[in-house]
Amino acid sequence: MHRRLTQYLTLFWAFLAISLNAAEEISVNARFEPAVIAEGGHTFFVVETVNTGKPLEKSTLRLPQGIELAGNPRQQRETKIINGDYRYTASLAYPVNYSSVGEYTVPEWKAEIDGKIYTVAATTLKVVPAGEEMKDALMLKLEGLDGPFYVGEVRRGQLNLYIRNDTDIGNIEPFQTTGDGFLEQISTEEPKMSRIRLNNQFYRVASWDIILTAISTGSQEISWSSNMMIAIASQKPRPMLSNDPFDRMMSSFMMDNQPDYRKVKLGTEPYTFDVKALPEEGKPEGFSGAIGKFTVEDTVKKTKVAAGEPIEVTLTVSGTGNFERITAPKIDLGEGWKAYPPKATFEADKSDPMQISGKKIFEYIFIPIDESIRTLPSIPFSYFDPITEKYYTLNHDATEIEVTPAVASKSVIAETQPTDNQQSNRPQIRERKELFPIQLLSDGWTNGIAPIFYNRNFLLLQGIPAIALLGIALVRKRQLKLREDAGYARMVSANRNLKNSSKELAQAQGKGDTQAFFAAARRMVQEASTKHFKRGVKAESLTCEEICSVLESSGTEASVTAEIRAIFEQCDALHFAGNLQGTEDLPQWRKRIETLIHQI
């Protein structure tokens, strides 16, 4: 039974070795653990083989003067399977004796396994006076940023925390920045982890992306610091491991005691950058502050419109740079155009959580008011490239368009005439019929009976039907008038709609909703103006020019039509260019609108 188990294990380890060799190359590493100790502390020289179970056959290892390996090595084997990849390590940990405080470097050496030679990198042991073992255990550095800045330029770098292999950290507090020449943004995501060899020692590196935006010229200094908990691996003598599994487990538990954490403040060295002003030479007239590397694309949705009809133009700026400081490029359309401030939106690249790469979209509304216009000018976009230190202007050729004469409004409808159906619904006069004469009672019957119309209750009961009939008659008369008199029907409908719009106006003012406020104001002006049209119209289809033309022909003062134009202008600006009106002005606008409605 024991022999069969041995055979199975031999086959398993052989298969595992083949898998490991196929998955990863064999390597040999060496290190001191811990690599920095206080005088009187203890350390081990660890030789580790990766992805092989075969022992070292030969080596050229030479220890520096002042240290020696003492006692039998502690053995350890470990197998990891991560996402289907196998990694097998076997290590020998030799206790080390040293003579005094100082640095001891084991130079690069060669190891032979199964007839193949492997190179082992140099490693260093530092023995320092008591209390200095924390030095170089942690380092905080800004990396990836060098050279001068330009004012307004955005640059990306990394804030790297180097953690020596024998060091544990925890509870890293938010980084504090010193310096007022930059705006900075540090990634809030989990840091990226890596492992490097530095000064013959292994470090784990935690990296945070950082964005710096220069805001002041001259020599600018900046640094970072943070409080965190730190612990150096235990430097007490470790007992040798026996062959008994239970003893090995208990010994390992006793060796891996809880580290002794303490709070430290770690900071970077001060970094100084030269920040230069943007050059004046070659600066385009339309430059709006864009710094970086960009491309542009513009799209015109339609090229054939009627005069007064809006044309939507989309300008997309893509690339990497200071998108937060990029404003909408200005365009000189010349005479015959009406334009509104564009809407702006930003879409960051999904792969860039720091949002300095992506695209900014500007949506313009241009309205041709002259049918002689034949071209729509291109929108120029200028930016400064800090690498080439030059300005660039990007634009496309002008777009040919066709502007046709304005189409007359179709809102005016024919005057309402009574239809055959309405004629048939008129009340018919019936032929009057004679009533029978009233038969009076005989004298003998009326001696003991008082006339009932002297009774108050009788009179009250008779009045109720009379009042109800009168109300029905008035309602019926109003219904007939609404049906037959189009002007009266328009007036009633306008008054009702005017009251509803007035309520919406008040509600929008209370909520501070400028879009809804001026939409209600437009409807109020349209409804109030319908009574000046001799023919039936749909209030919502009335344009500003139609209203002003009718009012001016009826002798309305010019100040009234000017106020109507001001309200429609504000409504158009909000509709095409976004919410530009401050909510603090709404009470004043409401007074102007209510006064205007009374004047109309």
Buried (B, 14 or more C-beta within 10 A) or exposed (E): EEEEEEEEEEEEEEEBBEBBBEBBEBBBBBBBBBBBBBBEBBBBBBBBBBBBEEEBEEBEBEBBEBBBBEEEBBEBEEEEEEEEEBBBBBBBBBBBEBEEEBBBEBBEBEBBBEEEEBEBBEBBBBBBEEEBBBEBBBBBBBEBBEEEBBBBBBBBBBBBBBBBBBBBBEEBEEBEBEBEBBEBBBBEEEBEEEEEBEEBBBBBBBBBBBBBBBBEBEEBEBBBBBBBBBBBBBBEEBEEBEEEEEEBEEBEEEBEEEBEBEEBEBEBEEBEBEBBEBEEEEEBEBBBBBBBBBEBEBEBEEEEBEBBBBBEBBBBBBBBBBBBBBEBBEBEBEEBBBBBBBBBEEEBBEEEEBBBBBBBBBBBBBBBBEBEBEEBBBBBBBBBBBEEEEBBBBBEEEBEBEBEEBEEEEBBEEEBEEEEEEEEEEEEEEEEEEEEEEEEEEEEEEEEEEEEEEEEEEEEEEEEEEEEEEEEEEEEEEEBEBBBBBBEBBBBBBEEBBEEBBEBBEEBBEEEBBBBBBBBBBBBBBBBBBEBBEEBBEBEEBBBBBBBEBBEEEEBEEEBBEBBBBBBEBBBBBBBBBEEBEBEEBEEBBEEBBEBBEBB
